[in-house]
Amino acid sequence: MKRVRSFVMFVLACLLGVVPFSRDAWAQRSAGDDANIDPMFLIDMPVAGILPATSGSVDALLYPDGGLMMRATYGLITNLNVGLSFGGTRLIGSGGITWNKLPGVMLRYRVLEEDAVYPAVIVGFDTQGQDGWLPAWKQYAVKSPGVFVAVSKNYTLAGSISFHGGLNYTLERHDEDFEPNVFVGAEKTIGPLVSALAEYNFAFDNDKDRKGFWNGGLGLGVRVSTHIGFNVDVLFKNLLTAGFYHQHVVRELRIQYVRYL
């Protein structure tokens, strides 16, 4: 119960903007050669990163049409993270706000630690989709992962390079697209505080009328860490312009704050 209360207080403090800075928070970096925490996402899809026990993070994602999505994640025990998220479209701008249908819930557990031979492996559940809820379609523009498994492996190459992949099965099936999905990605460090990101989401679960390997979503990005606990992602998505809602390249900004509690 103490850990649950810590998570609730962390979420409330972040929402109220009163999370204090401390020297403990300064060291939490997920980008570059000096990174000392694992990223949990590349562009949209999960990777095998996990927050340490008793640490927490808050993410703010700014997406098209004035969209804002907030996510809070907490390391409940070793190798187990829980998270809550919520947001809406046109929060910034004018006109009526389209809220997400429900708060997103995330649970992830690392079942295998990375070593010299084997990758890190996590299993999880995440109901938070991306780029806004579409009431007429009864799904997110980028469907939520649902049940997923993700693997990640790091190598030394002029710094560090990591490769990621996974399988997921979304619960957003109103379009009667029941296929499981595949996603892959890579991250390359560029100096002590910067990483380049690449992700390809095959979107087999979101292409009912146009099956094919290249009907998915290609995304690229840059992640920059700071010395005060903030990590900033500049993201460029839908680069093949094969989107299911957005028909052009999508530009997004994600800001993450991480600290030990």
N, C-alpha and C positions, 0 to 999 in steps of 0.2 A: 504493500500500500504506500510505503514511503516513496518508492520510485514512481508510482503512478501520480502521487501528489506533486512530485518534482516536475514531471512532464506537464501536468496541468498548469502549474505556476509558471513554467517556462513559456508555454503558449500564451498565457494571459499577459505576461510581462512583455513579450515581443509585440503583441497586438497593441499594447498601451505605449510602446516605444520606450520602455524603461529598463531594458536589459543593460546592465552595467558593463563597461569596458574594464578589462583587467589584463595584467600581464599574461595570465593563463590563456586568454583569448587571442593574444597577439600571434601565437605560434600556429594557429589552426589554418593550414594552407592545403589546398587540393590541386594546385597547378604548379608546373615547373619541377626542376630538379630538387628543390627544397621542400616539396610537398611532404606532409607528415600525416595526412588523413586521406582516406580513400574517397574518390568521387562515387556517387551513387547513380548518376546518370551521365550520359554523353550529351546527346541533343534532346531526344524524347524518351528513349527506351532505357530500362534499367541495366546496370552493370553490377559486378559482384562486390562492389564496395560496401562497407558497413561502418557505421559510427561506433566508436568505443563506448563501453558501458558508462553511463552517467554523463555523456556528452549530448548536446542538442544542436540542432540547426534550424534556421528559418530561411526559406526561399521565397523570393518575390519574382514572378515571371510576368513581364510586360509583353503582350502579344497584340496582333492586329485588331482593329475596330475598337480601340480603347480598352482592351482586355487586361485584367489583372487577376493572377492566381497566386494565393499564398499557401505555403506548405510548411508545417512544423514536424520535425522528426526527432526522436529521442532514443538513445541507446538504453533500453530497459535493463538488460543484463548482457553479459558477454555474448556477442554474435547475434543478438536479437534486437531489431529496431522496430519501432511502431511510429506511425505518422498519421496526421490529419491534414486535410487541405480543403480549400474552398475559394471560389472566385466568380467572376462574371464578365460579360462583354459589355462595352460602352460605359464602364465605370468611369473612364476618362473621356470627356467629350459631352455630347448632348444626346437627347432621345432616351427612350426607355431602356432600362438595364435588363439584360437577359442573364439571370443568375444560373449557376450550375444547378442541376436538378437536386442533387444531394451532396453533402460533404464527401470528399474522397477519403478512403481509408487505406492505409498501407501497412503491411506486415512483411518483414524480410528476415530470413535466418540463414546465416552462413553455415553450410554443412561440411565444407572442406576448405581448409586453409591452403593458400598457395605455398609451394615449395619449389625446389630446383627442377622437379619433374612435372608436377601436377598443377593445374590452374586452381584459383579460388572458385568456389561454386556456391551460389546462393539459390534458395527457393523462396518464393514470396507470393504476395497477393496485393494488387493495387487497383483500386476502382477509379483513379483519377486520370481522365483523358486530357488532351491538350487542345489549345486553340479555340476553346469555347464550346459550350453546350448548344446543340442544334435541336430545338424543341420539335420541329416538324419531322426531323429524321430520328428523334429519340436516341441520339448518340452524340459523342464529341466529334469534332472535326478530325482529330486524330484519336482513334479509339483507345480506351484505357487498356493497360496490359492484361488485367485480370489475373489469372494464375500464371506464374512464369518461373522459369529457371534461367539463370545467367551464369556465364563463366568468363573469367578474366585472367590473362597471363601477362606478366611484365618481363621485359628483356632490356639489357644494356646495349645501347646503340647511340653513340654521340649524345649521351645523356640517358634518357629512358624512353622506351616505346612499349605500349601495351595494346593487346588485341582483345576484343570482346565479342561475345556472341550469345544468343539465347533463343529460347522458344517461349511462346506465350499463347494463352487461350482466353480471349476477351469474353466478358459477359454481356457486351453490347451486341445483340444479335437480332434486333428488330428488322434489319434488312435481310435476314435469313442467310447471311454469309457465315457459315458455321466452321470454316476452316481454321486450324491452328496457324500461327504466324511465326516467322523467322526474322531475326535482326542481327546485324553484325556492325562492328565499328572498330576504331583505332584512335589512340591518343599518343602524341609525340611531344615531349618536352622541348621548349626553346628557351634555354637559360634557366635561372633559378626560380622564376615566378610566373612563367607563361607556358601554356600548352596549346597545341593545335588539335582540334577534334574533327572526327569524320564518322558519320553513321549512315547506314542504309537499312531502312525499314521496308521489308518486302511487302508488307501490308496485304498478305494473303487473306486476312480477315476483313478487308475493307475494299475489295475490288470485285464484287460479285459479277459485274457485267463486263469485266475486261481483265481476265486472268493473264498472268505473265510475270516473269522475273523482273521486268523493268517498268512495271506499273506502280512501284512503291515510292517511298520518299527518301531522297538523298539530302543530307544536311551536313553542313560544315560550320565550324565555329572556332573561336579563340577564347580560352579561359585564362584570366589573370587573377593572381592572388595578391593580397596585401599583407602588411605586417600588423594589422589590427583586427584580424579575424574575418574579413570580407573576401569573398571570391566573386568575380564578375564574369559572366559568359555573354559574348556577343555571338548570336546565332543567325545563320542563313539557311532556311529550310525550303523544301519543295523545289530544289534546284533543277529537277527534271521537268518541272511544271506539269506533273502528273497528279496534281492534288484532287481530292474528292470534294473539297469545298472551296479552298483558295485556288485560283487559277494562275497565280503569279508567284514569284519568289517571295518568301515570307521572312521578314526581319524581326528578331525578338531579342530581348535583353533579360537576363536572369541574374539576380543578385542574391548571394547566399551569405549568411552569417553563422559562424560555428563557434561554440565555446564549451568548455567543461563546466558542469554545474556543481 
